[in-house]
Amino acid sequence: MDARFALLAALAIAPGHPYALLEHLQGLGIAVSRSALYRAADALIAEGLAEAAVEEGETGHLRRRLALTAAGRERLAAAALDVLRTEPLDGPGFALALAAAEAAGAGEAGRAIRERLAAAARRLTALERELRGPGADAAFRPLREREAARLRADIGWLQAQLRRAG
């Protein structure tokens, strides 16, 4: 996941100072360096996707507070949908994209989740047929059963996200 998307998503959820946003992203398990985040912030400001307001800190130093612009919110909505369609469900990027899609008002998020749900259901159906079939390889059975259990959990979680969103 690139730093630009991560920063856009974090700004949609809670505008703030770059350092605080960096701590938030790292706390979610998203690997982004300080220099990458600051470069991304500068690029987003230059493109008009974010704006910076200079504030005085507690000790009198000046610092930037970043917030999304309307154009940034639009770009984020599109990018969040792409991440929802491609990022692993159990990765921090998917969870961040899900929260960002809600914050950005991405009305298509439900469709992206339904697509992922349908793909998981198709894979689970094929896997269950394979497990029941006469030629099922016993050596791979535990691995396949584990994958089926993960898919069932993913399907349940995605269904809960749809209920929550709708």
PyMOL commands that place a pseudoatom at each C-alpha (Angstrom):
pseudoatom trace, name=CA, resn=MET, resi=1, chain=A, elem=C, hetatm=0, pos=[0.000, 0.000, 0.000]
pseudoatom trace, name=CA, resn=ASP, resi=2, chain=A, elem=C, hetatm=0, pos=[1.423, 3.337, -0.933]
pseudoatom trace, name=CA, resn=ALA, resi=3, chain=A, elem=C, hetatm=0, pos=[1.899, 6.214, 1.475]
pseudoatom trace, name=CA, resn=ARG, resi=4, chain=A, elem=C, hetatm=0, pos=[-0.350, 8.535, -0.540]
pseudoatom trace, name=CA, resn=PHE, resi=5, chain=A, elem=C, hetatm=0, pos=[-3.408, 6.315, -0.157]
pseudoatom trace, name=CA, resn=ALA, resi=6, chain=A, elem=C, hetatm=0, pos=[-2.639, 5.632, 3.491]
pseudoatom trace, name=CA, resn=LEU, resi=7, chain=A, elem=C, hetatm=0, pos=[-2.340, 9.351, 4.199]
pseudoatom trace, name=CA, resn=LEU, resi=8, chain=A, elem=C, hetatm=0, pos=[-5.522, 10.219, 2.276]
pseudoatom trace, name=CA, resn=ALA, resi=9, chain=A, elem=C, hetatm=0, pos=[-7.389, 7.528, 4.200]
pseudoatom trace, name=CA, resn=ALA, resi=10, chain=A, elem=C, hetatm=0, pos=[-6.024, 8.636, 7.565]
pseudoatom trace, name=CA, resn=LEU, resi=11, chain=A, elem=C, hetatm=0, pos=[-6.954, 12.248, 6.795]
pseudoatom trace, name=CA, resn=ALA, resi=12, chain=A, elem=C, hetatm=0, pos=[-10.515, 11.244, 5.930]
pseudoatom trace, name=CA, resn=ILE, resi=13, chain=A, elem=C, hetatm=0, pos=[-10.866, 9.492, 9.254]
pseudoatom trace, name=CA, resn=ALA, resi=14, chain=A, elem=C, hetatm=0, pos=[-9.166, 12.168, 11.362]
pseudoatom trace, name=CA, resn=PRO, resi=15, chain=A, elem=C, hetatm=0, pos=[-7.373, 15.263, 10.017]
pseudoatom trace, name=CA, resn=GLY, resi=16, chain=A, elem=C, hetatm=0, pos=[-4.208, 15.999, 11.944]
pseudoatom trace, name=CA, resn=HIS, resi=17, chain=A, elem=C, hetatm=0, pos=[-0.519, 16.644, 12.086]
pseudoatom trace, name=CA, resn=PRO, resi=18, chain=A, elem=C, hetatm=0, pos=[1.725, 14.444, 9.919]
pseudoatom trace, name=CA, resn=TYR, resi=19, chain=A, elem=C, hetatm=0, pos=[3.567, 12.958, 12.884]
pseudoatom trace, name=CA, resn=ALA, resi=20, chain=A, elem=C, hetatm=0, pos=[0.323, 11.966, 14.624]
pseudoatom trace, name=CA, resn=LEU, resi=21, chain=A, elem=C, hetatm=0, pos=[-0.970, 10.491, 11.368]
pseudoatom trace, name=CA, resn=LEU, resi=22, chain=A, elem=C, hetatm=0, pos=[2.258, 8.508, 11.012]
pseudoatom trace, name=CA, resn=GLU, resi=23, chain=A, elem=C, hetatm=0, pos=[1.843, 7.065, 14.506]
pseudoatom trace, name=CA, resn=HIS, resi=24, chain=A, elem=C, hetatm=0, pos=[-1.779, 6.198, 13.727]
pseudoatom trace, name=CA, resn=LEU, resi=25, chain=A, elem=C, hetatm=0, pos=[-0.856, 4.375, 10.508]
pseudoatom trace, name=CA, resn=GLN, resi=26, chain=A, elem=C, hetatm=0, pos=[2.035, 2.519, 12.097]
pseudoatom trace, name=CA, resn=GLY, resi=27, chain=A, elem=C, hetatm=0, pos=[-0.261, 1.532, 14.959]
pseudoatom trace, name=CA, resn=LEU, resi=28, chain=A, elem=C, hetatm=0, pos=[-2.584, -0.055, 12.416]
pseudoatom trace, name=CA, resn=GLY, resi=29, chain=A, elem=C, hetatm=0, pos=[0.305, -2.103, 11.075]
pseudoatom trace, name=CA, resn=ILE, resi=30, chain=A, elem=C, hetatm=0, pos=[0.770, -0.104, 7.885]
pseudoatom trace, name=CA, resn=ALA, resi=31, chain=A, elem=C, hetatm=0, pos=[4.442, 0.170, 7.057]
pseudoatom trace, name=CA, resn=VAL, resi=32, chain=A, elem=C, hetatm=0, pos=[5.128, 3.759, 6.054]
pseudoatom trace, name=CA, resn=SER, resi=33, chain=A, elem=C, hetatm=0, pos=[8.288, 5.656, 6.802]
pseudoatom trace, name=CA, resn=ARG, resi=34, chain=A, elem=C, hetatm=0, pos=[8.404, 9.171, 8.135]
pseudoatom trace, name=CA, resn=SER, resi=35, chain=A, elem=C, hetatm=0, pos=[10.072, 10.484, 4.978]
pseudoatom trace, name=CA, resn=ALA, resi=36, chain=A, elem=C, hetatm=0, pos=[7.531, 8.732, 2.723]
pseudoatom trace, name=CA, resn=LEU, resi=37, chain=A, elem=C, hetatm=0, pos=[4.659, 10.206, 4.713]
pseudoatom trace, name=CA, resn=TYR, resi=38, chain=A, elem=C, hetatm=0, pos=[6.055, 13.742, 4.561]
pseudoatom trace, name=CA, resn=ARG, resi=39, chain=A, elem=C, hetatm=0, pos=[6.734, 13.395, 0.815]
pseudoatom trace, name=CA, resn=ALA, resi=40, chain=A, elem=C, hetatm=0, pos=[3.182, 12.122, 0.331]
pseudoatom trace, name=CA, resn=ALA, resi=41, chain=A, elem=C, hetatm=0, pos=[1.809, 15.043, 2.363]
pseudoatom trace, name=CA, resn=ASP, resi=42, chain=A, elem=C, hetatm=0, pos=[3.712, 17.551, 0.222]
pseudoatom trace, name=CA, resn=ALA, resi=43, chain=A, elem=C, hetatm=0, pos=[2.520, 15.868, -2.983]
pseudoatom trace, name=CA, resn=LEU, resi=44, chain=A, elem=C, hetatm=0, pos=[-1.115, 15.796, -1.843]
pseudoatom trace, name=CA, resn=ILE, resi=45, chain=A, elem=C, hetatm=0, pos=[-0.975, 19.488, -0.958]
pseudoatom trace, name=CA, resn=ALA, resi=46, chain=A, elem=C, hetatm=0, pos=[0.631, 20.329, -4.324]
pseudoatom trace, name=CA, resn=GLU, resi=47, chain=A, elem=C, hetatm=0, pos=[-2.109, 18.408, -6.147]
pseudoatom trace, name=CA, resn=GLY, resi=48, chain=A, elem=C, hetatm=0, pos=[-4.873, 20.129, -4.182]
pseudoatom trace, name=CA, resn=LEU, resi=49, chain=A, elem=C, hetatm=0, pos=[-5.994, 16.896, -2.519]
pseudoatom trace, name=CA, resn=ALA, resi=50, chain=A, elem=C, hetatm=0, pos=[-5.050, 18.077, 0.958]
pseudoatom trace, name=CA, resn=GLU, resi=51, chain=A, elem=C, hetatm=0, pos=[-4.631, 21.437, 2.591]
pseudoatom trace, name=CA, resn=ALA, resi=52, chain=A, elem=C, hetatm=0, pos=[-2.360, 22.488, 5.395]
pseudoatom trace, name=CA, resn=ALA, resi=53, chain=A, elem=C, hetatm=0, pos=[-3.042, 25.028, 8.082]
pseudoatom trace, name=CA, resn=VAL, resi=54, chain=A, elem=C, hetatm=0, pos=[-0.123, 26.225, 10.170]
pseudoatom trace, name=CA, resn=GLU, resi=55, chain=A, elem=C, hetatm=0, pos=[-0.770, 26.061, 13.902]
pseudoatom trace, name=CA, resn=GLU, resi=56, chain=A, elem=C, hetatm=0, pos=[1.294, 26.894, 16.930]
pseudoatom trace, name=CA, resn=GLY, resi=57, chain=A, elem=C, hetatm=0, pos=[2.220, 23.850, 18.975]
pseudoatom trace, name=CA, resn=GLU, resi=58, chain=A, elem=C, hetatm=0, pos=[2.178, 23.572, 22.755]
pseudoatom trace, name=CA, resn=THR, resi=59, chain=A, elem=C, hetatm=0, pos=[5.782, 24.684, 22.991]
pseudoatom trace, name=CA, resn=GLY, resi=60, chain=A, elem=C, hetatm=0, pos=[5.371, 27.571, 20.538]
pseudoatom trace, name=CA, resn=HIS, resi=61, chain=A, elem=C, hetatm=0, pos=[6.739, 25.794, 17.473]
pseudoatom trace, name=CA, resn=LEU, resi=62, chain=A, elem=C, hetatm=0, pos=[4.796, 25.880, 14.228]
pseudoatom trace, name=CA, resn=ARG, resi=63, chain=A, elem=C, hetatm=0, pos=[3.392, 22.723, 12.689]
pseudoatom trace, name=CA, resn=ARG, resi=64, chain=A, elem=C, hetatm=0, pos=[1.082, 21.802, 9.858]
pseudoatom trace, name=CA, resn=ARG, resi=65, chain=A, elem=C, hetatm=0, pos=[-2.370, 20.381, 10.370]
pseudoatom trace, name=CA, resn=LEU, resi=66, chain=A, elem=C, hetatm=0, pos=[-3.521, 18.491, 7.302]
pseudoatom trace, name=CA, resn=ALA, resi=67, chain=A, elem=C, hetatm=0, pos=[-7.076, 18.005, 6.078]
pseudoatom trace, name=CA, resn=LEU, resi=68, chain=A, elem=C, hetatm=0, pos=[-8.650, 16.630, 2.917]
pseudoatom trace, name=CA, resn=THR, resi=69, chain=A, elem=C, hetatm=0, pos=[-10.087, 18.911, 0.272]
pseudoatom trace, name=CA, resn=ALA, resi=70, chain=A, elem=C, hetatm=0, pos=[-13.213, 18.026, -1.709]
pseudoatom trace, name=CA, resn=ALA, resi=71, chain=A, elem=C, hetatm=0, pos=[-10.959, 16.820, -4.546]
pseudoatom trace, name=CA, resn=GLY, resi=72, chain=A, elem=C, hetatm=0, pos=[-9.045, 14.695, -2.042]
pseudoatom trace, name=CA, resn=ARG, resi=73, chain=A, elem=C, hetatm=0, pos=[-12.267, 13.141, -0.803]
pseudoatom trace, name=CA, resn=GLU, resi=74, chain=A, elem=C, hetatm=0, pos=[-13.239, 12.250, -4.380]
pseudoatom trace, name=CA, resn=ARG, resi=75, chain=A, elem=C, hetatm=0, pos=[-9.822, 10.747, -5.125]
pseudoatom trace, name=CA, resn=LEU, resi=76, chain=A, elem=C, hetatm=0, pos=[-9.934, 8.813, -1.869]
pseudoatom trace, name=CA, resn=ALA, resi=77, chain=A, elem=C, hetatm=0, pos=[-13.369, 7.375, -2.629]
pseudoatom trace, name=CA, resn=ALA, resi=78, chain=A, elem=C, hetatm=0, pos=[-12.097, 5.964, -5.933]
pseudoatom trace, name=CA, resn=ALA, resi=79, chain=A, elem=C, hetatm=0, pos=[-8.823, 4.719, -4.434]
pseudoatom trace, name=CA, resn=ALA, resi=80, chain=A, elem=C, hetatm=0, pos=[-10.585, 3.105, -1.466]
pseudoatom trace, name=CA, resn=LEU, resi=81, chain=A, elem=C, hetatm=0, pos=[-12.801, 1.121, -3.822]
pseudoatom trace, name=CA, resn=ASP, resi=82, chain=A, elem=C, hetatm=0, pos=[-9.733, -0.138, -5.672]
pseudoatom trace, name=CA, resn=VAL, resi=83, chain=A, elem=C, hetatm=0, pos=[-8.108, -1.209, -2.401]
pseudoatom trace, name=CA, resn=LEU, resi=84, chain=A, elem=C, hetatm=0, pos=[-11.339, -2.903, -1.260]
pseudoatom trace, name=CA, resn=ARG, resi=85, chain=A, elem=C, hetatm=0, pos=[-11.304, -4.929, -4.472]
pseudoatom trace, name=CA, resn=THR, resi=86, chain=A, elem=C, hetatm=0, pos=[-7.649, -5.972, -4.323]
pseudoatom trace, name=CA, resn=GLU, resi=87, chain=A, elem=C, hetatm=0, pos=[-6.175, -5.854, -0.812]
pseudoatom trace, name=CA, resn=PRO, resi=88, chain=A, elem=C, hetatm=0, pos=[-6.190, -9.057, 1.300]
pseudoatom trace, name=CA, resn=LEU, resi=89, chain=A, elem=C, hetatm=0, pos=[-9.171, -9.067, 3.656]
pseudoatom trace, name=CA, resn=ASP, resi=90, chain=A, elem=C, hetatm=0, pos=[-7.016, -9.710, 6.698]
pseudoatom trace, name=CA, resn=GLY, resi=91, chain=A, elem=C, hetatm=0, pos=[-4.544, -6.941, 5.938]
pseudoatom trace, name=CA, resn=PRO, resi=92, chain=A, elem=C, hetatm=0, pos=[-4.538, -3.531, 7.575]
pseudoatom trace, name=CA, resn=GLY, resi=93, chain=A, elem=C, hetatm=0, pos=[-4.981, -1.897, 4.170]
pseudoatom trace, name=CA, resn=PHE, resi=94, chain=A, elem=C, hetatm=0, pos=[-8.429, -3.437, 3.720]
pseudoatom trace, name=CA, resn=ALA, resi=95, chain=A, elem=C, hetatm=0, pos=[-9.606, -2.243, 7.125]
pseudoatom trace, name=CA, resn=LEU, resi=96, chain=A, elem=C, hetatm=0, pos=[-8.213, 1.239, 6.467]
pseudoatom trace, name=CA, resn=ALA, resi=97, chain=A, elem=C, hetatm=0, pos=[-9.886, 1.360, 3.046]
pseudoatom trace, name=CA, resn=LEU, resi=98, chain=A, elem=C, hetatm=0, pos=[-13.184, 0.255, 4.561]
pseudoatom trace, name=CA, resn=ALA, resi=99, chain=A, elem=C, hetatm=0, pos=[-13.106, 3.028, 7.173]
pseudoatom trace, name=CA, resn=ALA, resi=100, chain=A, elem=C, hetatm=0, pos=[-11.912, 5.558, 4.587]
pseudoatom trace, name=CA, resn=ALA, resi=101, chain=A, elem=C, hetatm=0, pos=[-14.663, 4.607, 2.125]
pseudoatom trace, name=CA, resn=GLU, resi=102, chain=A, elem=C, hetatm=0, pos=[-17.249, 5.294, 4.806]
pseudoatom trace, name=CA, resn=ALA, resi=103, chain=A, elem=C, hetatm=0, pos=[-15.616, 8.593, 5.762]
pseudoatom trace, name=CA, resn=ALA, resi=104, chain=A, elem=C, hetatm=0, pos=[-15.281, 9.681, 2.118]
pseudoatom trace, name=CA, resn=GLY, resi=105, chain=A, elem=C, hetatm=0, pos=[-18.848, 8.732, 1.303]
pseudoatom trace, name=CA, resn=ALA, resi=106, chain=A, elem=C, hetatm=0, pos=[-17.895, 6.112, -1.283]
pseudoatom trace, name=CA, resn=GLY, resi=107, chain=A, elem=C, hetatm=0, pos=[-21.320, 4.743, -2.112]
pseudoatom trace, name=CA, resn=GLU, resi=108, chain=A, elem=C, hetatm=0, pos=[-19.811, 1.927, -4.155]
pseudoatom trace, name=CA, resn=ALA, resi=109, chain=A, elem=C, hetatm=0, pos=[-18.136, 0.332, -1.143]
pseudoatom trace, name=CA, resn=GLY, resi=110, chain=A, elem=C, hetatm=0, pos=[-21.056, -2.040, -0.669]
pseudoatom trace, name=CA, resn=ARG, resi=111, chain=A, elem=C, hetatm=0, pos=[-20.684, -3.282, -4.216]
pseudoatom trace, name=CA, resn=ALA, resi=112, chain=A, elem=C, hetatm=0, pos=[-16.944, -3.861, -3.760]
pseudoatom trace, name=CA, resn=ILE, resi=113, chain=A, elem=C, hetatm=0, pos=[-17.640, -5.823, -0.568]
pseudoatom trace, name=CA, resn=ARG, resi=114, chain=A, elem=C, hetatm=0, pos=[-20.354, -7.865, -2.307]
pseudoatom trace, name=CA, resn=GLU, resi=115, chain=A, elem=C, hetatm=0, pos=[-17.874, -8.686, -5.112]
pseudoatom trace, name=CA, resn=ARG, resi=116, chain=A, elem=C, hetatm=0, pos=[-15.344, -9.924, -2.553]
pseudoatom trace, name=CA, resn=LEU, resi=117, chain=A, elem=C, hetatm=0, pos=[-18.090, -11.861, -0.768]
pseudoatom trace, name=CA, resn=ALA, resi=118, chain=A, elem=C, hetatm=0, pos=[-19.177, -13.563, -4.005]
pseudoatom trace, name=CA, resn=ALA, resi=119, chain=A, elem=C, hetatm=0, pos=[-15.592, -14.483, -4.905]
pseudoatom trace, name=CA, resn=ALA, resi=120, chain=A, elem=C, hetatm=0, pos=[-15.026, -15.969, -1.431]
pseudoatom trace, name=CA, resn=ALA, resi=121, chain=A, elem=C, hetatm=0, pos=[-18.280, -17.928, -1.668]
pseudoatom trace, name=CA, resn=ARG, resi=122, chain=A, elem=C, hetatm=0, pos=[-17.324, -19.315, -5.098]
pseudoatom trace, name=CA, resn=ARG, resi=123, chain=A, elem=C, hetatm=0, pos=[-13.913, -20.367, -3.815]
pseudoatom trace, name=CA, resn=LEU, resi=124, chain=A, elem=C, hetatm=0, pos=[-15.450, -21.976, -0.731]
pseudoatom trace, name=CA, resn=THR, resi=125, chain=A, elem=C, hetatm=0, pos=[-17.940, -23.932, -2.848]
pseudoatom trace, name=CA, resn=ALA, resi=126, chain=A, elem=C, hetatm=0, pos=[-15.156, -25.240, -5.092]
pseudoatom trace, name=CA, resn=LEU, resi=127, chain=A, elem=C, hetatm=0, pos=[-13.011, -26.110, -2.097]
pseudoatom trace, name=CA, resn=GLU, resi=128, chain=A, elem=C, hetatm=0, pos=[-15.833, -27.978, -0.345]
pseudoatom trace, name=CA, resn=ARG, resi=129, chain=A, elem=C, hetatm=0, pos=[-16.501, -29.986, -3.527]
pseudoatom trace, name=CA, resn=GLU, resi=130, chain=A, elem=C, hetatm=0, pos=[-12.813, -30.830, -3.692]
pseudoatom trace, name=CA, resn=LEU, resi=131, chain=A, elem=C, hetatm=0, pos=[-12.811, -31.957, -0.054]
pseudoatom trace, name=CA, resn=ARG, resi=132, chain=A, elem=C, hetatm=0, pos=[-15.869, -34.189, -0.582]
pseudoatom trace, name=CA, resn=GLY, resi=133, chain=A, elem=C, hetatm=0, pos=[-14.616, -35.622, -3.861]
pseudoatom trace, name=CA, resn=PRO, resi=134, chain=A, elem=C, hetatm=0, pos=[-13.262, -39.151, -4.136]
pseudoatom trace, name=CA, resn=GLY, resi=135, chain=A, elem=C, hetatm=0, pos=[-9.888, -38.006, -5.431]
pseudoatom trace, name=CA, resn=ALA, resi=136, chain=A, elem=C, hetatm=0, pos=[-9.178, -35.594, -2.577]
pseudoatom trace, name=CA, resn=ASP, resi=137, chain=A, elem=C, hetatm=0, pos=[-5.486, -35.736, -1.739]
pseudoatom trace, name=CA, resn=ALA, resi=138, chain=A, elem=C, hetatm=0, pos=[-5.201, -36.677, 1.935]
pseudoatom trace, name=CA, resn=ALA, resi=139, chain=A, elem=C, hetatm=0, pos=[-1.823, -34.974, 2.235]
pseudoatom trace, name=CA, resn=PHE, resi=140, chain=A, elem=C, hetatm=0, pos=[-3.368, -31.606, 1.426]
pseudoatom trace, name=CA, resn=ARG, resi=141, chain=A, elem=C, hetatm=0, pos=[-6.627, -32.114, 3.326]
pseudoatom trace, name=CA, resn=PRO, resi=142, chain=A, elem=C, hetatm=0, pos=[-5.595, -30.191, 6.493]
pseudoatom trace, name=CA, resn=LEU, resi=143, chain=A, elem=C, hetatm=0, pos=[-4.409, -27.274, 4.372]
pseudoatom trace, name=CA, resn=ARG, resi=144, chain=A, elem=C, hetatm=0, pos=[-7.653, -27.229, 2.380]
pseudoatom trace, name=CA, resn=GLU, resi=145, chain=A, elem=C, hetatm=0, pos=[-9.755, -27.489, 5.547]
pseudoatom trace, name=CA, resn=ARG, resi=146, chain=A, elem=C, hetatm=0, pos=[-7.873, -24.536, 7.025]
pseudoatom trace, name=CA, resn=GLU, resi=147, chain=A, elem=C, hetatm=0, pos=[-8.485, -22.497, 3.870]
pseudoatom trace, name=CA, resn=ALA, resi=148, chain=A, elem=C, hetatm=0, pos=[-12.196, -23.397, 4.000]
pseudoatom trace, name=CA, resn=ALA, resi=149, chain=A, elem=C, hetatm=0, pos=[-12.413, -22.292, 7.634]
pseudoatom trace, name=CA, resn=ARG, resi=150, chain=A, elem=C, hetatm=0, pos=[-10.714, -18.991, 6.768]
pseudoatom trace, name=CA, resn=LEU, resi=151, chain=A, elem=C, hetatm=0, pos=[-13.110, -18.456, 3.870]
pseudoatom trace, name=CA, resn=ARG, resi=152, chain=A, elem=C, hetatm=0, pos=[-16.125, -19.120, 6.124]
pseudoatom trace, name=CA, resn=ALA, resi=153, chain=A, elem=C, hetatm=0, pos=[-14.806, -16.565, 8.596]
pseudoatom trace, name=CA, resn=ASP, resi=154, chain=A, elem=C, hetatm=0, pos=[-14.164, -14.045, 5.796]
pseudoatom trace, name=CA, resn=ILE, resi=155, chain=A, elem=C, hetatm=0, pos=[-17.666, -14.547, 4.421]
pseudoatom trace, name=CA, resn=GLY, resi=156, chain=A, elem=C, hetatm=0, pos=[-19.225, -14.014, 7.848]
pseudoatom trace, name=CA, resn=TRP, resi=157, chain=A, elem=C, hetatm=0, pos=[-17.157, -10.886, 8.425]
pseudoatom trace, name=CA, resn=LEU, resi=158, chain=A, elem=C, hetatm=0, pos=[-17.982, -9.452, 4.993]
pseudoatom trace, name=CA, resn=GLN, resi=159, chain=A, elem=C, hetatm=0, pos=[-21.681, -10.128, 5.568]
pseudoatom trace, name=CA, resn=ALA, resi=160, chain=A, elem=C, hetatm=0, pos=[-21.454, -8.262, 8.880]
pseudoatom trace, name=CA, resn=GLN, resi=161, chain=A, elem=C, hetatm=0, pos=[-19.781, -5.307, 7.117]
pseudoatom trace, name=CA, resn=LEU, resi=162, chain=A, elem=C, hetatm=0, pos=[-22.611, -5.196, 4.583]
pseudoatom trace, name=CA, resn=ARG, resi=163, chain=A, elem=C, hetatm=0, pos=[-25.240, -5.251, 7.329]
pseudoatom trace, name=CA, resn=ARG, resi=164, chain=A, elem=C, hetatm=0, pos=[-23.429, -2.488, 9.185]
pseudoatom trace, name=CA, resn=ALA, resi=165, chain=A, elem=C, hetatm=0, pos=[-23.077, -0.332, 6.076]
pseudoatom trace, name=CA, resn=GLY, resi=166, chain=A, elem=C, hetatm=0, pos=[-26.590, -0.849, 4.810]
for i in range(1, 166): cmd.bond("trace and resi %d" % i, "trace and resi %d" % (i + 1))
show_as sticks, trace
zoom trace
